[in-house]
């Protein structure tokens, strides 16, 4: 483990992050480091980070939640470990697509509800 990853690990432990979060964040940083051979993680700039995020979406075809996890790990590393707060703006969280609910026709909604034949007075009293 490199010194930077060790610092990241120590900071995550110090802040009492869960073991799975620690393992996942360190794995995300290791993948980022592999994508930039010959460069240390602390030497990456905003341009490289934007390209890496695009690489995760376009080439690796990762889901929005997975890319969000990578972004959270990188954000923690640059903002909390390296104290480079300016990079927080360069690492936006991916926008999740919201699905609209399926609207049922009156016929389909009536078919899914149980039929009740009781009067209002019978239920109230």
C-alpha positions in Angstrom: 0.0 0.0 0.0 1.4 3.4 -1.0 1.8 6.2 1.5 -1.2 8.1 0.0 -3.4 5.0 0.3 -2.1 4.5 3.8 -3.0 8.1 4.7 -6.5 7.6 3.2 -6.9 4.4 5.2 -5.9 6.1 8.4 -8.2 9.0 7.8 -11.2 6.7 7.1 -10.5 4.7 10.3 -10.0 7.9 12.3 -13.4 9.1 11.2 -15.0 5.7 12.1 -16.1 4.7 8.6 -17.5 1.2 8.2 -15.0 -1.5 7.1 -16.9 -2.1 3.8 -16.7 1.6 3.0 -13.0 1.7 3.8 -12.4 -1.3 1.5 -14.6 0.1 -1.3 -13.0 3.6 -1.2 -9.5 2.2 -1.2 -10.4 -0.1 -4.1 -11.9 2.9 -6.0 -8.6 4.8 -5.5 -6.5 1.8 -6.6 -8.5 1.6 -9.8 -8.0 5.4 -10.4 -4.3 5.0 -9.8 -4.1 2.1 -12.3 -5.8 4.3 -14.9 -3.1 6.9 -14.5 0.2 4.9 -14.6 3.3 6.7 -13.8 1.5 9.5 -11.9 0.8 9.8 -8.2 -2.8 10.4 -7.2 -2.0 13.7 -5.5 -0.6 15.0 -8.9 -3.9 14.6 -10.7 -5.7 17.8 -11.7 -9.3 18.7 -12.5 -8.9 17.7 -16.2 -7.7 14.2 -15.4 -10.4 13.7 -12.8 -13.1 14.8 -15.3 -11.6 12.4 -17.9 -11.6 9.6 -15.4 -15.2 10.1 -14.5 -16.1 10.1 -18.2 -14.1 6.9 -18.6 -16.1 5.2 -15.9 -19.3 6.0 -17.7 -18.4 5.6 -21.3 -15.7 2.9 -21.5 -16.3 0.9 -18.3 -20.1 1.3 -18.6 -20.6 1.5 -14.9 -23.9 2.3 -13.3 -24.6 5.8 -11.9 -24.5 4.5 -8.3 -21.1 2.9 -8.9 -19.7 6.1 -10.5 -21.1 8.0 -7.6 -19.2 5.8 -5.2 -15.9 6.4 -7.1 -16.6 10.1 -7.0 -17.3 10.0 -3.3 -14.0 8.2 -2.7 -12.0 10.7 -4.8 -13.8 13.6 -3.1 -12.9 12.2 0.3 -9.3 11.7 -0.8 -8.8 15.2 -2.3 -10.8 17.2 0.2 -10.3 15.3 3.5 -6.8 13.7 3.1 -5.0 16.2 0.8 -7.0 19.3 1.9 -7.5 20.4 -1.7 -11.0 21.8 -1.2 -11.1 23.5 -4.6 -11.4 20.0 -6.3 -14.8 19.4 -4.6 -16.4 21.5 -7.3 -14.6 19.5 -10.0 -16.0 16.2 -8.8 -19.8 16.5 -9.2 -22.0 13.6 -8.1 -23.7 12.0 -11.1 -27.3 12.9 -11.5 -29.7 9.9 -11.0 -32.5 9.4 -13.5 -35.8 9.6 -11.9 -38.5 7.2 -13.1 -42.0 8.5 -13.4 -44.6 6.3 -11.8 -46.8 4.2 -14.0 -50.3 5.7 -14.2 -53.0 3.0 -14.3 -56.2 3.5 -16.3 -59.4 3.6 -14.2 -60.2 0.1 -15.5 -56.8 -1.4 -14.4 -56.9 0.4 -11.0 -60.4 -0.8 -10.3 -59.3 -4.3 -11.1 -56.5 -4.3 -8.7 -58.5 -3.0 -5.7 -60.8 -5.3 -3.8 -64.5 -4.7 -4.4 -66.3 -3.5 -1.3 -70.1 -3.5 -1.2 -70.6 -2.2 2.3 -72.4 1.0 3.0 -70.8 4.0 4.7 -73.2 3.6 7.7 -72.2 0.0 8.2 -68.5 0.9 8.4 -69.0 3.9 10.7 -71.1 2.3 13.3 
